[in-house]
């Protein structure tokens, strides 16, 4: 008999945990908002920050900050 070829499994997704501190009033507002929309607070938060997370994965960030004396009073040439 012929053996069935096993399918390759999917690559497991890797998730990172982010903690967020909010006040009690903010928590109540979030819960009430999510109940009114019939969804969960996590989905509300993810939907709110999705535009900030999707568009910047390949962005190169330059963190070079040089102090420049605008008046050149202290230039030592």
Biotite code that builds the C-alpha atoms (Angstrom):
import biotite.structure as struc

atoms = struc.array([
    struc.Atom([0.000, 0.000, 0.000], chain_id="A", res_id=1, res_name="UNK", atom_name="CA", element="C"),
    struc.Atom([1.042, 3.549, -0.600], chain_id="A", res_id=2, res_name="UNK", atom_name="CA", element="C"),
    struc.Atom([1.735, 5.841, 2.281], chain_id="A", res_id=3, res_name="UNK", atom_name="CA", element="C"),
    struc.Atom([0.121, 9.245, 2.428], chain_id="A", res_id=4, res_name="UNK", atom_name="CA", element="C"),
    struc.Atom([2.467, 12.187, 2.332], chain_id="A", res_id=5, res_name="UNK", atom_name="CA", element="C"),
    struc.Atom([2.288, 14.192, 5.474], chain_id="A", res_id=6, res_name="UNK", atom_name="CA", element="C"),
    struc.Atom([1.484, 17.851, 5.024], chain_id="A", res_id=7, res_name="UNK", atom_name="CA", element="C"),
    struc.Atom([3.852, 20.436, 6.379], chain_id="A", res_id=8, res_name="UNK", atom_name="CA", element="C"),
    struc.Atom([2.464, 22.132, 9.423], chain_id="A", res_id=9, res_name="UNK", atom_name="CA", element="C"),
    struc.Atom([1.905, 25.840, 9.518], chain_id="A", res_id=10, res_name="UNK", atom_name="CA", element="C"),
    struc.Atom([4.557, 28.091, 10.946], chain_id="A", res_id=11, res_name="UNK", atom_name="CA", element="C"),
    struc.Atom([3.528, 28.961, 14.491], chain_id="A", res_id=12, res_name="UNK", atom_name="CA", element="C"),
    struc.Atom([2.638, 32.596, 15.110], chain_id="A", res_id=13, res_name="UNK", atom_name="CA", element="C"),
    struc.Atom([4.747, 34.419, 17.649], chain_id="A", res_id=14, res_name="UNK", atom_name="CA", element="C"),
    struc.Atom([2.995, 36.872, 19.899], chain_id="A", res_id=15, res_name="UNK", atom_name="CA", element="C"),
    struc.Atom([4.498, 39.399, 22.277], chain_id="A", res_id=16, res_name="UNK", atom_name="CA", element="C"),
    struc.Atom([2.830, 40.539, 25.475], chain_id="A", res_id=17, res_name="UNK", atom_name="CA", element="C"),
    struc.Atom([2.222, 44.231, 26.137], chain_id="A", res_id=18, res_name="UNK", atom_name="CA", element="C"),
    struc.Atom([0.928, 45.467, 29.475], chain_id="A", res_id=19, res_name="UNK", atom_name="CA", element="C"),
    struc.Atom([-1.061, 48.640, 29.786], chain_id="A", res_id=20, res_name="UNK", atom_name="CA", element="C"),
    struc.Atom([-2.091, 50.571, 32.883], chain_id="A", res_id=21, res_name="UNK", atom_name="CA", element="C"),
    struc.Atom([-5.423, 52.360, 32.845], chain_id="A", res_id=22, res_name="UNK", atom_name="CA", element="C"),
    struc.Atom([-7.514, 53.906, 35.593], chain_id="A", res_id=23, res_name="UNK", atom_name="CA", element="C"),
    struc.Atom([-10.642, 52.324, 37.029], chain_id="A", res_id=24, res_name="UNK", atom_name="CA", element="C"),
    struc.Atom([-12.839, 54.848, 35.221], chain_id="A", res_id=25, res_name="UNK", atom_name="CA", element="C"),
    struc.Atom([-11.097, 54.114, 31.914], chain_id="A", res_id=26, res_name="UNK", atom_name="CA", element="C"),
    struc.Atom([-11.603, 50.390, 32.489], chain_id="A", res_id=27, res_name="UNK", atom_name="CA", element="C"),
    struc.Atom([-15.324, 50.917, 33.109], chain_id="A", res_id=28, res_name="UNK", atom_name="CA", element="C"),
    struc.Atom([-15.602, 53.028, 29.961], chain_id="A", res_id=29, res_name="UNK", atom_name="CA", element="C"),
    struc.Atom([-13.780, 50.381, 27.935], chain_id="A", res_id=30, res_name="UNK", atom_name="CA", element="C"),
    struc.Atom([-16.010, 47.587, 29.239], chain_id="A", res_id=31, res_name="UNK", atom_name="CA", element="C"),
    struc.Atom([-19.196, 49.583, 28.625], chain_id="A", res_id=32, res_name="UNK", atom_name="CA", element="C"),
    struc.Atom([-18.080, 50.545, 25.125], chain_id="A", res_id=33, res_name="UNK", atom_name="CA", element="C"),
    struc.Atom([-17.215, 46.967, 24.254], chain_id="A", res_id=34, res_name="UNK", atom_name="CA", element="C"),
    struc.Atom([-20.553, 45.709, 25.603], chain_id="A", res_id=35, res_name="UNK", atom_name="CA", element="C"),
    struc.Atom([-22.425, 48.252, 23.510], chain_id="A", res_id=36, res_name="UNK", atom_name="CA", element="C"),
    struc.Atom([-20.557, 47.087, 20.396], chain_id="A", res_id=37, res_name="UNK", atom_name="CA", element="C"),
    struc.Atom([-20.885, 43.393, 21.358], chain_id="A", res_id=38, res_name="UNK", atom_name="CA", element="C"),
    struc.Atom([-17.148, 42.777, 21.291], chain_id="A", res_id=39, res_name="UNK", atom_name="CA", element="C"),
    struc.Atom([-14.297, 42.354, 23.757], chain_id="A", res_id=40, res_name="UNK", atom_name="CA", element="C"),
    struc.Atom([-12.064, 45.083, 25.223], chain_id="A", res_id=41, res_name="UNK", atom_name="CA", element="C"),
    struc.Atom([-9.003, 43.468, 23.613], chain_id="A", res_id=42, res_name="UNK", atom_name="CA", element="C"),
    struc.Atom([-10.560, 43.682, 20.157], chain_id="A", res_id=43, res_name="UNK", atom_name="CA", element="C"),
    struc.Atom([-11.475, 47.339, 20.745], chain_id="A", res_id=44, res_name="UNK", atom_name="CA", element="C"),
    struc.Atom([-7.892, 48.186, 21.730], chain_id="A", res_id=45, res_name="UNK", atom_name="CA", element="C"),
    struc.Atom([-6.397, 46.223, 18.818], chain_id="A", res_id=46, res_name="UNK", atom_name="CA", element="C"),
    struc.Atom([-8.714, 47.905, 16.326], chain_id="A", res_id=47, res_name="UNK", atom_name="CA", element="C"),
    struc.Atom([-7.798, 51.329, 17.707], chain_id="A", res_id=48, res_name="UNK", atom_name="CA", element="C"),
    struc.Atom([-4.021, 50.815, 17.384], chain_id="A", res_id=49, res_name="UNK", atom_name="CA", element="C"),
    struc.Atom([-4.007, 48.748, 14.169], chain_id="A", res_id=50, res_name="UNK", atom_name="CA", element="C"),
    struc.Atom([-3.176, 51.708, 11.827], chain_id="A", res_id=51, res_name="UNK", atom_name="CA", element="C"),
    struc.Atom([-0.094, 52.488, 13.908], chain_id="A", res_id=52, res_name="UNK", atom_name="CA", element="C"),
    struc.Atom([1.129, 48.880, 13.902], chain_id="A", res_id=53, res_name="UNK", atom_name="CA", element="C"),
    struc.Atom([0.692, 47.815, 10.285], chain_id="A", res_id=54, res_name="UNK", atom_name="CA", element="C"),
    struc.Atom([2.294, 50.609, 8.294], chain_id="A", res_id=55, res_name="UNK", atom_name="CA", element="C"),
    struc.Atom([5.675, 50.919, 9.998], chain_id="A", res_id=56, res_name="UNK", atom_name="CA", element="C"),
    struc.Atom([7.209, 47.438, 9.975], chain_id="A", res_id=57, res_name="UNK", atom_name="CA", element="C"),
    struc.Atom([9.873, 48.240, 7.377], chain_id="A", res_id=58, res_name="UNK", atom_name="CA", element="C"),
    struc.Atom([10.531, 51.821, 8.437], chain_id="A", res_id=59, res_name="UNK", atom_name="CA", element="C"),
    struc.Atom([14.167, 52.612, 9.198], chain_id="A", res_id=60, res_name="UNK", atom_name="CA", element="C"),
    struc.Atom([14.556, 54.919, 12.175], chain_id="A", res_id=61, res_name="UNK", atom_name="CA", element="C"),
    struc.Atom([17.560, 57.187, 12.567], chain_id="A", res_id=62, res_name="UNK", atom_name="CA", element="C"),
    struc.Atom([18.255, 58.200, 16.151], chain_id="A", res_id=63, res_name="UNK", atom_name="CA", element="C"),
    struc.Atom([21.056, 60.643, 15.450], chain_id="A", res_id=64, res_name="UNK", atom_name="CA", element="C"),
    struc.Atom([20.605, 63.881, 17.364], chain_id="A", res_id=65, res_name="UNK", atom_name="CA", element="C"),
    struc.Atom([23.441, 66.354, 17.032], chain_id="A", res_id=66, res_name="UNK", atom_name="CA", element="C"),
    struc.Atom([23.529, 69.571, 18.982], chain_id="A", res_id=67, res_name="UNK", atom_name="CA", element="C"),
    struc.Atom([23.852, 72.503, 16.679], chain_id="A", res_id=68, res_name="UNK", atom_name="CA", element="C"),
    struc.Atom([24.666, 75.974, 17.967], chain_id="A", res_id=69, res_name="UNK", atom_name="CA", element="C"),
    struc.Atom([22.423, 78.140, 15.857], chain_id="A", res_id=70, res_name="UNK", atom_name="CA", element="C"),
    struc.Atom([24.244, 81.403, 16.508], chain_id="A", res_id=71, res_name="UNK", atom_name="CA", element="C"),
    struc.Atom([27.705, 79.852, 16.273], chain_id="A", res_id=72, res_name="UNK", atom_name="CA", element="C"),
    struc.Atom([28.871, 81.921, 19.243], chain_id="A", res_id=73, res_name="UNK", atom_name="CA", element="C"),
    struc.Atom([30.922, 79.108, 20.691], chain_id="A", res_id=74, res_name="UNK", atom_name="CA", element="C"),
    struc.Atom([32.585, 77.852, 17.527], chain_id="A", res_id=75, res_name="UNK", atom_name="CA", element="C"),
    struc.Atom([36.257, 77.071, 18.271], chain_id="A", res_id=76, res_name="UNK", atom_name="CA", element="C"),
    struc.Atom([38.035, 77.168, 14.891], chain_id="A", res_id=77, res_name="UNK", atom_name="CA", element="C"),
])
